[in-house]
Amino acid sequence: MPRHYKCISGDSHLDIRPERWTPRVPKRWRERAPRTVILANGNEGILVENRPPRSPGATTITGLPYEKHGLQKYWFEGPGTGAPEQRLWEQDQDGVDAEVLYSHGSYAEFWRGIADDDAYKAMIRAYNEWLAEEYCAYNPHRLLGMGVIPATGVDDAIAEMSYCAKAGLKGVNLHRFPSGKGYVTAEDDKFWAAALDLDICVTSHTNGGTTRLGPKNGGVFQYSKILVKAGGGERDPVSLLFRFAGEQPMAPLQMAMAGVFDRFPKLKIYWAESQCGWLPYSFDQIDDNYERNRYWGERDFAFKGPARRPSEYLKSQCLWGFMRDGWGVKCRHEIGVEILIWGSDFAHATGDWPNSQRLIDETFVGVAATERKKMVLDNAIQYFHLDANADLDRDGKAMQGMSIEKFDARLSG
């Protein structure tokens, strides 16, 4: 009997050793590829030129009781670090039928430490090739990889997005705007147009719940020839939108204020791991600040605002990913049930593998079955262009004869 989708995680992670994919880097660049090293304290780290080594922290500790959470010694052991057949088994243990897969949240920005643009782009292509041809190809219905986009300019971004689409990846993940900057530029329009032509999903997964793209100390909005930075005491109409809402809605607001969503009304962006309980408050604050400041912005900054209230774009052209967010679910009607996508965040510390179904039951208490189904299944199927009738077991199979205790001794120790 065919197996069909019942639950999809819209936000999961691939925490794999770089040595899994760096053999695909051309030989002339391979010595500059990310690699695993042993640090002075005996812990594993990842090394990239012009960046301090990255230690594991408390990332892939899912599956452990909370009292056993803590800093890790090794990056790549435990759940979420193995072969694709292991990943399918992990999904089965969690009652999840498919996952939208992101590289570790800040890897792409970390790789930008590679100074040579050609070498840097070679790393991204090698990773995307491995993701499409070796990992997700094992079962493309259940392993939904998001390709990495380089930050070396719009043409390079379009070229890599085109490769990802042809390779069969379900979408791409932006860590900066297509130009490589932290603010919207006119040249980005070529990328948005190409994304619509390719019919590929554009997503963004940043760290810490913020949607901000690019360097923290960079500019946020271009007024004619004036570039305004956030956090420097500036008083301009766009920076003031973030006065109470913070950085959580920053990137979609930058796009809305720059007219991107007006020029591309069919463009929709999925903001993964953003949580959603803050959205109703932000809708109100953003619209209020916009109305208070738009008129002098027109006079003093030659600012031409969007056609609609800012919050309307955050509802009509954005989708929002959440994990355990009871307040967000309670406010689902103020946000819009159709724009919310649940994710497990597997295999990171904020996830509850292998107990995601219990978490879902707790989070969705009192929610109508039809609305719950939209947030844990239907919205992801629609946005990522999935076949709701696909036979999920047609391709790769999960590991056989395994148990959680055999797989991860930490759980029984």
Phi, psi and omega in degrees: 000129182299147176257130181242167180297137170232333181207128181235133172272121179274005181204100175222171190228150172253106177253084186239152178300138177300334180295347176290327185243342184294340172301343177278350177290133177307145187305324184292342180250354193296327181292345179263002183287153173304146180211158178273134180227163173259124183279172184299331180274004179089355179276159173285151172215165174249133185244130173224143182302146178063019175226143172294149180303143179261123177267163188296323186068216181240063187263284186272070179242018180299152181093343178271146170302148184304326182291347177259002177294149178173183181293145183260156175266326184239144178288315202238056171226151180096192183301146174081008186242004189254203182284165182298326178293329173294321182296320178296321176298318179296321175299315181299319179297333185262000183069027181247135185264339180198158180223139167279120193252122176249145167297165179311137193317321186246015182302314185299319177291326177296316180296338181294353172297339177290115191288323182283122184300319181294320177295316179300315180293328177295325177296315182295318179296319180299316179296313181297322176299311180300316181300314184283312191273333187248320186267295185293333180297341179298322172202088186293346176283334186249337181250099191254086187283142173255119180289154179268140181249132180288160181250042184248016178126161186296318182297318177295321179297318179295317181299317181288322176297320178297318176299314181301319179296315180293330181282351176096007176290148187280343182186183178230158183241119178269132171248349168220171173293160187306330179290346186095358181264174179263013178216163183286136173237162181298327182291341178299336183303327178299323180291313181298319179296319180295321179299318179292320179296321181281345183057044179248146183283136176253125182229168173215128176237106178250183185261150170072019177086341179286150173263005185299134179254135175090187185299144181294332183260015183271178179289157181241340181203141181253111173260107183047257181251008182255120176260121183256133178259149177276151174082005182255016179083010181291154174233097177220160189296327181282315179300327181290342175296333183268005189302317179248336182280340180074199185272355184302317179262020192299303186298313178297328176290322175302317180294317180296315182292331178276001177082011182299314183289334174289320180286334181231074185295343179268356181284131175228140182240136175259123181258098186284149176053038180268343193061171189218351182297337181279346189297312181302319177299315182294320177308312183294313183293319182296313181296320180297312180295326178296313181296325182289333191240355185292326189285314177289336174296322176295319182287312190268337182240003185054038183275125176253112185287171179288173184285337182233174175296145183305319184298333182295327177288326178291342178263324188266336185233016177228147168239151190233131180263138180220160179244253174270101183216078182298321179294321178298318179294321177298327182265018188302327182285330175288332180274309186123109182302328185286351183246016181248132181231120178285146174218150182274339187062017176303136008251038186268171191295336180279355176272168182233031177305139002264035186243032182297327181293323175296318178299316179299315179300318180291321183287329187255025177302129178081001181271134179301144183302323180294323179286319176301316181299323178298316187281333180257357184211293193299318182296322178292318178301315182292313185292318184269012174056049180269156178270108184297339182258010182297144173276107188290340180263010183292329184257236185293149179255155176284165175301144181251152173069024182256157171227160179299321182295319178293321185288318187224098183297341180299330185285338181252001183271000000 
